[in-house]
Amino acid sequence: MHRMIVAVALALRVLPAAAHGANTAGHELGEDVLQAALGALLLVVGYLYAKGIAALWRSAGRGRGVRRAEVACFAFGWAVLAIALLPPLDTLTHRCFAVHMIQHELLMVAAAPLLVLGRPLEAWAWALSVTTQRSLHRMTRAKPLRHAWRLLTAPLGAWTFHALSVWVWHVPMLFRLALESVPLHILQHGCFFGSALAFWWAAFGKGTRTPTATSIASLFTTMLHTSALGALLTFAPSVWYATGQTPPFGLTPLEDQQLGGLVMWVPGGLGYMIAGLAIVARWLSPAGHRVGETA
């Protein structure tokens, strides 16, 4: 366990180095270092989850505590996260706005809900030693952290955090600055992914896994405002997000932006709709009725 903690610390230390590399040896070097750090973090996260699941199932029996379907959700979410953040997809995001939108939708509408459904907190708890668990528990008992957690994972707080992250980072000036600065790019992706994790955690009923009517409202209104932003990008008469490079695939800058808007509008909005319909289907199923009767 000590070796894993050291590995996490080393991976996290690389992130500031990415910003330094961008200033001293060019933006491309900073991006290369960042991708190496992300790859290391993904490996650590996946290893800890697998270790925790193995320990849990040895103790409780295979498929107990965290079900096999939930483990599959985490595995798919981890794979989507790797696809979104690592080459070759990430390399194209600096040339193509539409690919950048695909990356953001993979982070927020695919990877985040799948990872939340995979119940990673339970799995990681089984991967950590008792001493480490106690240390983390003492840290999380600090009032500022507890208040921040309650605020960001409450339905209204999670919805607001997610909505602000989406709209603020799509202000053209901020979007262009994030493309030019490795630290800002890290912050942008952190806001997108972190707010999406909080949003889906609240939408899926937090740790209880019992969504409420508030979940449907959150999903529906998020589908509306993200689709509205996608429509604005699709029908904008001029280019808002010029990257300074020629888009690939023979697209003009305006066509590139329109395609990116469609990605946010249609597939992105569809993700929230599917989640909402799945919750309603669960309520209408016999199992859902039994859960409601015993609640």
N, C-alpha and C positions, 0 to 999 in steps of 0.2 A: 504494500500500500504506500509505503514511503517513496518508493521509486515512481509510482504514478503521480503523487503530489509534486515531486520534483519535476516530472515531465510537464505537468500542467503549468507550473511556475515558469519553466523555461519557454514554453509556447507563448504564454502571456507576455513575457519580456520581449518577445520578438515584435509585438505590435508597435511599441514605440520606436523600435528600430526601423520599422517600415517607413514611418514618417521621416526619420533621420535620413534614410536612404533616398527618399524622394527629394530631399533638399540638397543632398551632397552629390549624388550620382545619377539624378534624373528620376522622373516619375516612373519609368518602366521598372527600374530596380526596386523601388518602393513597392510596386504591385507584385513583383516576383516574391519578395520577402513576405508580404502579406499573405499571398496564396500558400506559401510554405507553412506559415504559422497556422492558417485556417485548416490545412490538411492535417497538421499535428493535433490540433484541438479536436477535429472530427474523430480521429483515431482514438484519442483518449476518452472522449465522450462515449463512443461506441463500445470500447473495451470495458468501461465501468458499468455500462448498462448490461452487457453480456455477463459480466462477473456477478453483478447483483442478481440477475434472473437465475443464474445457475445456483447461487447460494440459497435463494428463496425456494426454488423448486426442490433442492436437496432436503430442505427442512419441512416444507409443507406438502410436497408431492408435485409432480409435473402438471403444469397447467393451473395450479392453485395460486391464489394471491394476485397474480397478474396472469390473465388468460393468454392462451396462444394467439388468439386473434389480436390482442393488444400488443403483444410482442411483434407480430407481423406489421401492425400499424407503425410502430417505432422504427422497424427496419426499413420500411418503405419511406417514411419521413426522413430518416437519416440519409438514404440514398438520394432522395430529391434534394436535400440540403447540399449534399456533395456536388450534385450536378449543377445546382444553381450558383455555387460559390467558386467552383474550381474550373480550370480550362477544360474544354475549349469554349464553353459558353461564356464564362466571365471575360475572356479575351475579346470577344465580339462586342461586349456591351459598350466599349469606348468608341466604337465606330457606328453602331446601329442603335437608335433609340428604341425600336421595336423589340430587339433582343433584350435591351435593358428592362423593358416592361415585362417581358417573359420572365426574366430573372426575379423581378419584384413579386410577380404573381406566384411564382413557384415558392418563394420564401413565405409569403403571407397567407396564401389560400390553399397550398398543398402541404408543404413541409410542416408549418406550424400546427395545423389541426391534427395531422397524423402523429406528430411527436407528443402532443398533449394526450391524445387517445392512448398512446403507448405507456402512460403512467411512469415517466422516467424518475420522478422523485422517489417513488416507492422502490424502484429497482436500484437507484444509486444509494439509497439508505442501506440496503443489504450489502453493497459493495464496500462500504466504508467500515473501518474499525470502530469499536465502541469509543475509543479515545477521540477519534476524529469526529464522530457523531456528537459527542458531548461538547467538543469545542465549537462546532458549528451551531449547536443549540444555544450555547451561551452568546454567540455573536448575534444570532437572529432574535434574541430576547431584548435587544436594545430597542428602546421606544421609537426612535426615528425609523428604524428598519421595519418594525411592526406596523407603524402608521402608513409608511409608504406602500408596504405589501397590501394592506387592507384597502388603501385608496386605489391602487392600480389593478387589483383583481376584483373589486366590486363591479357589478354590471355597468353602472354609469361611468365610473372611473376608467374601466378598461375600454369602453366604447369611445370615450372622449380622447383618451391617449392614442388610440388607434386612428381615429378620424383626424386628429391634429397632425399625427406623423405623416399620414398620406397626403393631406392637403398642403401642409407647410413645406415639405420636401419637394413638392411639385411646383413650387414657385420657381419660375424659370431661372432667376439669378442664383438661387440656392442650388438648384439642380446642376447648373453649369459649374458652380464652384466645387461641388462634390466630385464632378468628373475630373477636375484639375488638381484636387488635393486628396492625398491618401488618407490623412486623418479625418477629413470631412466625409470621405467615402465610407470609412469605417463607422462613423457616427450615423450616417444616413441608413446604412444597412442595419446597424444596431437598433435604431428607432423603428424601422419597418418590422424587423423580426421580433424584437422584444415586445412591441405593442401588439403584434399579432398573437404571440404566445399568451399574453395577458387577456386579449380579447377572446380567444378560443377557450382558454381556461374558464373564463366566466360564462361563456355561451354554453359550454358542455356541463355546467353545473358545478364547477370547481372540483374539489376532491370527492364530492358525493356522487358525481356522475348522474345527477338527476336534473336535467334541464327544466326550466320553468317557462311560463309565458313570456317573461322578460327576455329569455334567450331568442325566441322567435322575433320579438320586436327589435332586438339588437342586430340580428342577422338581416332582417328585412330592411331596416333603415341604413345599414352599412352597404347592402347591395344597391340601394338607391343612390347614396351619395358617391360611391366609387364609380357607379355606372354613369352618373352625371359628369364626373370628371373625365371619364373615358370619352363620353360624347363630346365634351368641349374640345378635347384634343383631336378627335376625329374630324370635327367640322370647323376647326380653326382655319381662317383664311390665310394665315401666314405661319411661318416657322417660329415656334417658341423655344425650341430646344436644339439649336444648332450646335453640333459637336465639333465643328471645325474640320471634320474629315468627311470624305465621300462615303456615303452609306454603301454597304455591299448589296449584292443581288440585283444591281441595276436600279435601285430605288433612288428617287430624288429625296432631298431632305424633307419636303412636305409630305410625300408619300410615306416616308419612314415614320414621321410623326403620326400620320393618320392610322397606319397599321398598328403602332403602339397604342393609340387610343382605343382601337377595336379590341386589342388584347385585354386591356383593362375593362372595357365595357361588357364584352360578351363572355369569354371564358372566366374572367375574374368574377363578374356578377353571378355567373352560373354556379360557381363554387359555394357562395353563400346561400343560394337558393336550394341547392342539393342538401346542404347541411340542415337547413330549416325543414325541408320535406322529410328528411330522415328522422328528425326529432318528432314531427307530427306522426309519422308512421309508427314510431316507437310508442307514442301515447295511445294510438288506436289499436295496437296489438294486444292480444290476451295477456301477455307478460306485462305490458305497460299498465293494464287495468289492475293487475294483481299488485304491482308496485304502488299504484295510487291508493289501493284499498288498505295496504299495510302501512302507508306513510302516516 
